Amino acid sequence: NFTGKTVEDGMNGIARSVARKLADRVQPWGLTAAKGQKFQKSIGHQVDRAWFGTNLGAFPETREMKQAHYNARTNGTRMGAVPQRQFRKEQGKPWLKLISRDERDSYKAKAEAKAGRAKAAWIEAANDIGSEKLSGIPNWIKRHTKSGYGHSTKTGKGMNYVVQIFNLTPYMERILPQETVNKTADEGKRNGLKRIEKQIDAAIEKANRTT
């Protein structure tokens, strides 16, 4: 044991590496503050399109903005996204007055505030492992890391030690396909192992200097 760390420490580090990589790969890809701002703005634009479309009769009739957003997303060409069509008031086409601007704006603020929740569950799972928390997580994700959607389990000791991370976000499979999870987990494991190798190499070099 050149590094002063146990097998458990090494596995925990690998699991945290995997969790960070999975958080990065949840749509939209990336963890930066700039990515969060762009994502929240995109959500706002989708709500606006759903509002316009509903009041123009393009989507199923409803007087609730949440339902209107859902209707517009499920009627879209991409599952989960409101169509890119830019709705405008058109001459001769009645404005149905189903949903007010105030209700739209109130719902939009809540929808934008949810941005980052699915990513945060992976960060929460990593932090749940204990001993240390992931650093460099921007606020648009960090604000959700106590939501309860992410957790970890640890069993066994030594070479039989197993750590698992879980993301219980209800719609996770839609925004992070299993194939992506598998590839990303492998990449995260490789990154974690590289860090351990560097720690061992540094410890060996230090030991050689002192002998």
NORFENHU-V231094 format. One record per pair of residues at least 12 apart in sequence whose C-alpha atoms are under 6 Angstrom apart, sorted by sequence separation. I is the first residue (numbers start at 1). J is the second residue. D is the distance in whole Angstrom. If there is no record, write none. Layout:
# NORFENHU-V231094
I;J;D / I;J;D
This chain:
# NORFENHU-V231094
152;164;5 / 152;165;4 / 151;165;6 / 152;166;6 / 151;166;5 / 150;166;6 / 150;167;5 / 149;167;6 / 50;69;5 / 149;168;5 / 149;169;6 / 120;141;5 / 124;145;5 / 50;72;6 / 128;151;6 / 129;152;6 / 116;140;6 / 120;144;6 / 128;152;6 / 116;141;5 / 120;145;5 / 125;150;4 / 124;150;5 / 125;151;4 / 117;144;5 / 125;152;5 / 121;149;5 / 122;150;6 / 121;150;4 / 52;87;6 / 63;98;5 / 46;82;6 / 63;99;5 / 56;95;6 / 55;95;6 / 125;165;6 / 55;96;5 / 55;97;6 / 55;98;6 / 122;167;6 / 121;167;6 / 118;169;6 / 44;108;6 / 40;112;5 / 23;119;4 / 23;122;6 / 19;122;5 / 33;138;6 / 19;126;6 / 16;126;5 / 27;175;6 / 26;176;5 / 7;158;6 / 18;185;5 / 21;188;6 / 18;188;4 / 17;188;5 / 18;189;6 / 14;189;6 / 17;192;6 / 14;192;4 / 3;200;6 / 3;203;6 / 2;203;6
